[in-house]
């Protein structure tokens, strides 16, 4: 049994094109008045007046919605769900959404239903396929009831193993880590930009440390190419080994090594991008700990 109020709220949230308001099926005097309502706003006024008069909403057997297909996968750990909430709420961490989706896929678990709407609203382009898989059959059920999520009804998640894939399967073979590290020693600015754009992720600890040394060398030298290095930091934050977060934080100490006359301008130039780099890498480290 459902109430007139429940039907009204559902129609308002989902849109009358997809979920018409059948309030005229209500019994008694309220149903008589609702049958003369011209639109949803008119019906809402009637229902509001009914409630203000202290009347109880009558319950009746309205049209039933089909239940979503059962999903027997375990729920993701609460910490992983909270991490998703942070990613979606704080735009600083939104770039970590791809990594969160990949970790969730590897875990072979599902989101609780109440967390799905925010995820379905946020994903774009290639992320949608991964989100559809993480959400499971409930995504298609929700998509059939909200035009904004209709894409979820047209996607069938691919079959994939919950085991962690071999990182070498998708990695380019043209430049192993050893060559990338050697390149950073010779030309840190250009090589760092190339690595951020093309080297497979996540980076190894050795390559991460080499990249951070290259950044530190550029900060100390205060020479041409600083803008290119600084612009590479957001991509670096998403690529490096998150277990090396402490090494990232140590970059700030490089500024203390500069001569007094250079220290102030260098801090003004590097403080914000370095803080963003450290925040993202520390967040990624905590993110990995939340998944089984």
C-alpha positions in Angstrom: 0.0 0.0 0.0 1.2 3.5 -0.8 0.1 7.0 0.1 -0.9 10.0 -2.0 2.0 11.9 -0.6 4.5 9.2 -1.6 3.1 9.2 -5.2 3.3 13.0 -5.4 6.9 13.1 -4.3 7.9 10.4 -6.7 6.3 12.1 -9.6 7.9 15.4 -8.7 11.4 13.8 -8.5 11.2 11.6 -11.6 9.1 13.8 -13.8 5.5 13.2 -14.8 6.5 12.0 -18.3 8.2 9.0 -16.7 6.2 8.7 -13.6 2.6 10.1 -13.9 0.9 11.1 -10.7 -2.1 8.7 -10.2 -3.5 10.7 -7.3 -7.0 10.5 -8.8 -7.1 6.8 -7.7 -7.1 7.9 -4.1 -10.3 7.0 -2.2 -12.6 9.5 -0.5 -12.9 13.2 -0.7 -9.2 13.8 -1.5 -9.5 11.6 -4.6 -12.6 13.5 -5.7 -10.7 16.8 -5.5 -7.5 15.4 -7.1 -9.5 14.2 -10.1 -10.2 17.8 -10.9 -6.6 19.0 -10.6 -5.2 20.4 -13.8 -1.5 19.6 -13.3 1.0 18.4 -10.7 1.4 21.8 -9.1 -2.4 22.0 -8.7 -2.4 18.5 -7.2 0.5 19.5 -4.8 -1.6 22.4 -3.6 -4.5 20.2 -2.8 -2.3 17.6 -1.0 -0.6 20.4 1.0 -4.0 21.9 2.0 -5.1 18.4 3.0 -2.1 17.9 5.3 -2.4 21.5 6.7 -6.0 20.6 7.7 -4.6 17.8 9.8 -6.0 15.0 7.7 -4.2 11.7 7.2 -3.2 10.7 3.8 -5.2 7.7 2.7 -3.3 4.6 1.5 -4.4 2.7 -1.5 -3.1 0.0 -3.9 -1.4 2.2 -6.6 0.5 1.0 -9.6 3.5 -1.2 -8.6 7.0 -0.7 -9.9 9.0 -3.7 -10.9 11.7 -4.6 -8.5 15.4 -4.3 -9.6 17.3 -7.5 -10.4 19.0 -8.9 -7.3 22.7 -8.3 -7.1 24.5 -10.8 -4.8 27.9 -9.1 -4.8 29.1 -7.9 -1.5 29.0 -4.3 -0.6 32.1 -2.1 -1.0 33.8 -1.3 2.4 32.3 1.8 4.1 35.7 3.6 3.7 35.6 3.1 -0.1 32.1 4.5 -0.2 33.2 7.5 1.9 36.1 8.1 -0.4 33.8 8.2 -3.4 31.7 10.8 -1.6 34.9 13.0 -1.1 35.8 12.6 -4.8 32.4 13.7 -5.9 32.0 16.5 -3.4 35.5 18.1 -3.7 36.6 19.0 -7.2 40.3 18.9 -6.2 40.0 15.1 -6.0 37.6 14.6 -8.9 40.5 13.4 -11.2 40.8 10.4 -8.8 37.4 9.1 -10.0 38.9 6.9 -12.7 41.2 5.3 -10.2 38.4 4.8 -7.7 36.3 3.0 -10.4 39.2 0.8 -11.3 39.7 -0.2 -7.7 36.0 -0.9 -7.3 36.0 -3.1 -10.4 39.0 -5.1 -9.1 37.2 -5.5 -5.7 34.3 -7.1 -7.5 31.9 -5.4 -5.1 29.0 -3.0 -5.4 27.9 0.4 -4.1 25.0 0.7 -1.7 21.9 1.9 -3.6 21.8 5.3 -1.9 25.3 6.2 -3.3 24.4 5.4 -6.9 22.6 8.6 -8.0 25.6 10.9 -7.2 27.9 8.5 -9.2 25.6 8.3 -12.1 25.3 12.1 -12.2 29.1 12.6 -12.1 30.5 10.1 -14.6 31.2 11.1 -18.2 32.3 9.4 -21.4 34.3 6.3 -20.8 33.7 6.4 -17.1 30.1 5.4 -17.7 30.9 1.9 -18.7 32.9 1.3 -15.5 30.2 3.0 -13.4 27.5 0.8 -14.9 29.5 -2.2 -14.0 30.2 -1.1 -10.5 26.5 -0.3 -10.0 25.3 -3.5 -11.5 21.6 -4.2 -12.5 20.4 -1.3 -10.3 21.9 1.2 -12.7 19.7 0.0 -15.5 16.7 0.0 -13.2 17.4 3.6 -12.2 18.1 4.6 -15.8 14.7 3.5 -16.8 13.2 5.9 -14.4 15.3 9.0 -14.9 16.1 10.4 -18.4 19.4 11.8 -17.2 20.6 8.2 -16.5 19.0 6.6 -19.6 22.5 5.7 -20.9 22.7 3.1 -18.2 19.9 1.1 -19.8 21.8 0.9 -23.1 25.0 -0.4 -21.6 25.7 -4.0 -20.8 28.7 -4.3 -18.5 31.5 -6.5 -19.9 32.4 -9.7 -18.2 35.6 -9.2 -16.3 37.5 -10.8 -13.5 37.6 -9.3 -10.0 41.3 -10.2 -9.8 43.9 -7.6 -10.2 44.9 -7.6 -13.9 48.5 -7.9 -14.9 49.8 -4.3 -15.2 52.1 -5.4 -18.1 49.1 -6.4 -20.2 48.2 -2.8 -21.2 51.6 -1.2 -20.8 53.5 0.0 -23.8 56.7 -1.8 -24.4 58.5 1.0 -26.1 60.1 2.6 -23.0 60.6 0.6 -19.8 61.1 2.3 -16.5 64.9 2.1 -16.7 64.9 4.1 -19.9 62.5 6.7 -18.5 64.6 7.1 -15.4 67.7 7.6 -17.6 65.9 10.2 -19.6 64.8 12.2 -16.5 68.5 12.4 -15.5 69.4 14.0 -18.9 66.4 16.3 -19.6 64.0 16.5 -16.7 61.6 19.1 -18.1 60.8 17.6 -21.5 60.9 14.0 -20.3 58.7 14.7 -17.3 56.0 16.1 -19.5 56.2 13.2 -21.9 56.0 10.7 -19.0 53.0 12.3 -17.5 51.2 12.2 -20.8 52.1 8.7 -22.1 53.9 6.5 -19.5 51.5 3.7 -18.2 50.1 4.2 -14.7 50.6 3.7 -11.9 54.3 4.4 -11.9 56.7 2.3 -10.0 58.4 3.5 -6.8 61.7 3.9 -8.6 60.3 5.9 -11.4 58.3 8.0 -9.0 61.4 8.9 -7.0 63.3 9.7 -10.2 60.5 12.1 -11.3 60.5 13.8 -7.9 64.2 14.2 -8.0 63.8 15.9 -11.4 61.2 18.3 -10.0 63.5 19.1 -7.1 66.4 19.7 -9.4 64.3 22.2 -11.5 63.2 23.9 -8.3 66.8 24.4 -7.1 68.1 25.6 -10.4 65.4 28.2 -11.0 66.1 28.0 -14.7 64.0 28.1 -17.9 61.4 25.4 -18.1 59.9 25.9 -14.6 56.5 26.6 -16.0 56.5 23.3 -17.9 57.5 21.4 -14.8 54.8 23.2 -12.7 52.2 22.4 -15.3 53.1 18.8 -15.2 52.4 18.4 -11.4 48.6 17.8 -11.7 49.2 14.9 -14.0 52.2 13.7 -11.9 49.9 13.6 -8.9 47.6 11.0 -10.6 50.5 8.9 -12.0 53.1 8.3 -9.3 53.1 5.5 -6.8 50.8 6.6 -4.0 53.0 4.8 -1.5 55.7 7.4 -2.1 53.5 10.2 -0.7 56.1 11.1 2.0 58.6 11.6 -0.8 56.2 14.1 -2.4 55.8 16.0 0.8 59.6 16.3 1.1 59.7 18.5 -2.0 58.7 21.5 0.1 62.0 21.1 2.0 63.8 21.9 -1.2 62.6 25.5 -1.0 64.4 25.9 2.3 67.7 25.1 0.6 67.4 28.1 -1.7 69.4 31.3 -1.0 67.4 33.9 1.0 66.8 36.2 -1.9 65.3 33.4 -4.0 63.3 31.6 -1.3 60.4 34.1 -1.1 59.7 34.2 -4.9 60.2 30.4 -5.1 57.6 29.8 -2.4 55.1 32.0 -4.0 55.6 30.2 -7.3 55.7 26.6 -6.0 53.6 26.6 -2.8 50.1 26.1 -4.3 51.0 23.4 -7.0 53.2 21.5 -4.5 50.4 21.5 -1.9 47.9 20.2 -4.5 50.4 17.5 -5.6 50.9 16.3 -2.0 47.2 16.4 -1.2 46.3 14.3 -4.2 49.0 11.7 -3.7 48.2 11.4 0.0 44.5 11.0 -0.9 45.3 8.3 -3.4 47.4 6.4 -0.7 44.4 6.5 1.7 42.1 5.5 -1.1 44.0 2.3 -1.9 43.9 1.3 1.8 40.1 1.3 1.7 39.8 -1.5 -0.9 40.2 -5.2 -0.1 
